Amino acid sequence: MKIGIIRCQQTEDMCAGYACIKVATKKKGAFSEMEQTEIVGFVSCGGCPGKKIIPRAKKMIEQGADIIALSSCISKGTPIGFPCPNFEQIKKSLKEQIKDINLLDWTHA
């Protein structure tokens, strides 16, 4: 599976994305059921309230992504302990605007 990962822009200063990349390439966490994985993109949401998620997800799909994963910093608040308050709206918007999207709403614990 080709994966596009979208992360929280607020966490960029304290997290290099290592855990998301590691679990995706080693088929762990949210990717544990996949036989093969390849990351085709790793971008931020564009800032609150996720204002660039739709065009960035579309671009990764154009580049071959089979799955868009919203990183755990968005859904669980890892590592800052504060999940995105716009998480549910982001998921809803992705599903409405990209009809056949395969969406993961976390990456790792």
C-alpha positions as CSV (number, residue, x, y, z in Angstrom):
1,M,0.0,0.0,0.0
2,K,1.2,3.5,-0.8
3,I,0.7,5.8,2.1
4,G,0.3,9.6,2.5
5,I,0.7,10.8,6.0
6,I,-0.7,14.1,7.2
7,R,0.6,15.5,10.5
8,C,-0.2,18.3,12.9
9,Q,1.7,21.5,12.0
10,Q,1.8,22.4,15.7
11,T,4.1,19.4,16.5
12,E,6.7,20.0,13.7
13,D,9.1,21.8,16.1
14,M,9.1,18.9,18.6
15,C,8.6,15.8,16.4
16,A,10.5,14.9,13.3
17,G,7.8,12.3,12.3
18,Y,10.1,9.4,13.2
19,A,7.5,7.3,14.9
20,C,5.0,7.7,12.0
21,I,7.6,6.8,9.4
22,K,8.9,3.9,11.5
23,V,5.6,2.2,12.1
24,A,4.6,2.7,8.4
25,T,7.8,1.2,7.0
26,K,7.9,-1.6,9.6
27,K,4.2,-2.4,9.2
28,K,3.3,-1.8,12.9
29,G,0.7,0.3,14.6
30,A,-2.1,1.3,12.2
31,F,-0.2,-0.4,9.4
32,S,0.2,-3.8,11.0
33,E,-2.3,-5.5,8.7
34,M,-0.7,-4.4,5.5
35,E,1.5,-6.7,3.5
36,Q,3.7,-4.0,2.0
37,T,4.0,-0.3,2.6
38,E,5.6,2.7,0.9
39,I,5.4,6.3,2.0
40,V,4.6,8.6,-0.9
41,G,4.2,11.8,1.1
42,F,4.6,13.2,4.6
43,V,3.1,16.7,5.0
44,S,1.5,18.9,7.7
45,C,-2.1,19.9,7.9
46,G,-1.2,23.5,7.0
47,G,-2.2,24.9,10.3
48,C,-5.4,25.2,12.3
49,P,-8.1,24.3,11.5
50,G,-6.5,21.8,9.1
51,K,-6.9,24.3,6.3
52,K,-4.7,22.6,3.7
53,I,-5.6,18.9,4.4
54,I,-7.9,18.5,1.4
55,P,-5.6,19.8,-1.3
56,R,-2.6,18.0,0.3
57,A,-4.5,14.7,0.5
58,K,-5.6,15.1,-3.1
59,K,-2.0,15.7,-4.2
60,M,-0.8,12.6,-2.5
61,I,-3.6,10.6,-4.1
62,E,-2.5,12.0,-7.4
63,Q,1.0,10.8,-6.6
64,G,-0.3,7.3,-6.0
65,A,-1.3,7.1,-2.4
66,D,-3.8,4.3,-1.7
67,I,-4.3,5.4,1.9
68,I,-4.2,8.8,3.7
69,A,-3.2,8.5,7.3
70,L,-3.9,11.2,9.8
71,S,-1.0,11.0,12.2
72,S,-1.4,10.3,15.9
73,C,-0.5,13.9,16.7
74,I,-3.8,14.9,15.1
75,S,-6.0,12.2,16.5
76,K,-4.4,11.4,19.9
77,G,-2.3,14.5,20.6
78,T,1.0,12.6,20.6
79,P,3.5,14.0,21.7
80,I,2.0,17.2,23.1
81,G,-1.0,15.6,24.9
82,F,-3.6,17.7,23.0
83,P,-5.5,16.1,20.2
84,C,-6.7,18.3,17.4
85,P,-10.0,19.9,18.3
86,N,-10.9,19.9,14.6
87,F,-10.2,16.1,14.1
88,E,-13.8,15.0,13.6
89,Q,-14.5,17.8,11.1
90,I,-11.3,17.0,9.3
91,K,-12.3,13.4,8.9
92,K,-15.8,14.4,7.8
93,S,-14.5,16.9,5.2
94,L,-12.0,14.3,3.8
95,K,-14.7,11.7,3.4
96,E,-17.1,14.2,1.8
97,Q,-14.7,15.8,-0.6
98,I,-12.6,12.7,-1.5
99,K,-15.3,10.1,-2.0
100,D,-13.3,6.9,-2.3
101,I,-10.6,7.8,0.3
102,N,-9.1,5.1,2.3
103,L,-8.5,6.9,5.6
104,L,-6.6,5.9,8.7
105,D,-7.2,8.1,11.7
106,W,-4.0,7.3,13.6
107,T,-0.5,6.0,13.0
108,H,1.0,4.8,16.3
109,A,0.3,4.7,20.1
